[in-house]
Amino acid sequence: MWTALHGFAALALVMVTSARFVRRRMRYESWHLLHLYAYAGIALAVPHELWLGSDFGGRAAKAFWWPMYAAAALSTVVFRLGLPVWRTLRHRLTVDRVVEEAPELVSVYLRGRRLDRLPARAGQYFVWRFLDGHGALHGKPFSLSGPPSRNRLRITVKVIGAGTLRIAALRPGTRVLIEGPYGRMTKDTYSGGPVTMFACGVGVTPLLALLWDLPYGQGKATLVYRTRHPHDVAFLPELEWLARDRGVRLVPLVGPRASAGSWLPVGYGDYDDLAALRSLAPDLADHDVYVCGPDPWTDAVLRAARRVGVPGPRLHRERFAW
């Protein structure tokens, strides 16, 4: 009885902290730690269910459900614990250097072994744990901000709290635990032809990686890059190279937000969201559209894109929310 009660309490805690209005008031590290109580809840509830539950009283039911639960437990151990540990030991990632890209935006360059065998792709993210002392086992999800190479990876982080301040102060040689990769916004989503990307702030990171990786034709890609201030524009040398050598059209949108519900900055008062999209790309309905940024801004871009006729399969977004 007590195992069932404690299991129920653990699962109820996970359910309550999964509600959006609760998550918004919590740090990611706290939410993630509480979320792990789901494993404790299941571990306590399942034996009670199997030993005392009336649904599993027969031999046939036990013969079926015991192996099923065992397989689920084994899969959890292998893929949530064993695989990350194996990849960490195999690739031996360490911090190479930390570079400031823009105010409150830093890139962490990582060095490792045989990274060409790590199944990471541009547009994906990992959960990273930097072994630098206190709080080292608190995982943080960050996207790759460049295409993976044989021995290097790069992530870019917006410095907004204690956890990211730690990352900005990492020293070369710090060892790294990895979990992943995760995410489906890779070049497998690309259907060919022209591409238009919409990035806001740190949302440029996975899109920059995709700009390097997607096989679009010369002059067939556009990056609309939204920032509040001109000095917030990051990766300018790389963007200039992509513009010069691959013909990427760069459209900077700089300034405070025009109004709630719009993705345009102040100074574009002659345009509404729909007219702005049609001006940027009159044939946008034939493009693959990639969007990454704060949720309200991203939702405004996607609404406008749907209204100009971009079909659902060609709309791709990455959420930084959890």
PyMOL commands that set and color helices and strands:
alter all, ss='L'
color gray80, all
select helices_A, chain A and resi 2-18+20-23+28-35+37-52+54-56+59-91+115-117+162-168+187-189+201-213+230-232+236-245+273-280+284-286+295-307+312-314
alter helices_A, ss='H'
color red, helices_A
select strands_A, chain A and resi 94-102+105-111+125-130+140-143+152-158+176-182+195-200+221-227+249-254+288-292+315-318
alter strands_A, ss='S'
color yellow, strands_A
deselect
rebuild
show_as cartoon
